């Protein structure tokens, strides 16, 4: 049986869910068209919409990490003996 050097599993890539993408796109589009980077004129409403969306959206919640690499490391120690 060949010697196992390291056991490790690559984590799954989770889909990033961002509920404020339309508001951000609208504000960036407004900036590109009107050059109103201080949000005082045409882009004021887009900035307010984005700020409101960011306030009401659920912040980045920490997802419970998988413990498979921990258990594989423990298993690997037992197999190396």
N, C-alpha and C positions, 0 to 999 in steps of 0.2 A: 504494500500500500504506500503511495507517495506521501511525503510529508506535507502537511498543510501549513503554509506560512502565515496566512492571515485570512480570517473569515470576516466578510463585511458585505452588507446589502446596501445598494444605492437607494436612497429614499425616493418615494414617488413625488413627482412634481404636481403640486396642487394647483388647481385653477385659481387665478387671482380674480376675485370679484370686487370690482370697484363701482359702487352705485353712482358716483359723481362724474363719470366719464362724459356724459352729454353736456353737463354744465361747464366742465373744463374745456371741452372742445369749442363750445360756443364762445367762451371768454377768449381763448387763444385766437379763434377766427376773428373776433371783434378787434383784438389788438393788431392782427395782421392787416386788417382793412383800414382801420381808423388811426392807428399809431397812438392810441389813447392809453399809454402804459400806466398812468396814474389813476385810471378809472374815474375820472371826473365828469366826462361827457357821455359819449355814446355807450361806453362799456360799463357804466355804473350798475345798470340792472343785471348784466351778466355776472359781475363781481358779487352782487348781493345774492343772486341765485346760487352761485358756487359756495359762498360762505354759509348760507343756510343749509345747503346739502351736506356740507362737511360737519356742521354742528349736529344735524339730526342723524347722520349715518352712524352705524355702530362702528366704533373704532377698531383698530386692529386687535382682535382677540387672539390670545396665544392658544394655538392648537396643541393638544397633548401630543408629545413626541413619541415615536415608536420606540420600544425598548428592545427591538430585535438585535441591534448591534451589540448591546450590553450582554444579552444572553448568548450570542454567538461568540463573543470574546471569552465568556466564562466556559463555554463548551470547548472552545479551542484550547484553553489551558489544560483541560482534562485530556484532550486528544494528543497533546504534545508530549505527555509523560511517557 
